[in-house]
């Protein structure tokens, strides 16, 4: 996994039930803390704790949002392959 830093990024989380969650943020460290506090996304609220599996950084939020969308279009097996 890449070094954690601030800036626009797309990310994949592993939820406690084994499912994967994909999102984007400008501050990954804070976002993971927010998810684990139950205040992140409706999906992760009941699937805590979550673990950061993958992060990709971009120059703009638009690029991060586009990558989030692209990742969400992948199958679970494709996402797992991406994480490895």
Protein Blocks (a to p, Z undefined) as FASTA:
>chain_A
ZZddedddddddddfkopacddddfblklmmmmmmnopmcfklmmmcccddfbdcddfbf
klmmmmmmmmmmpcfklmmmmmZZ
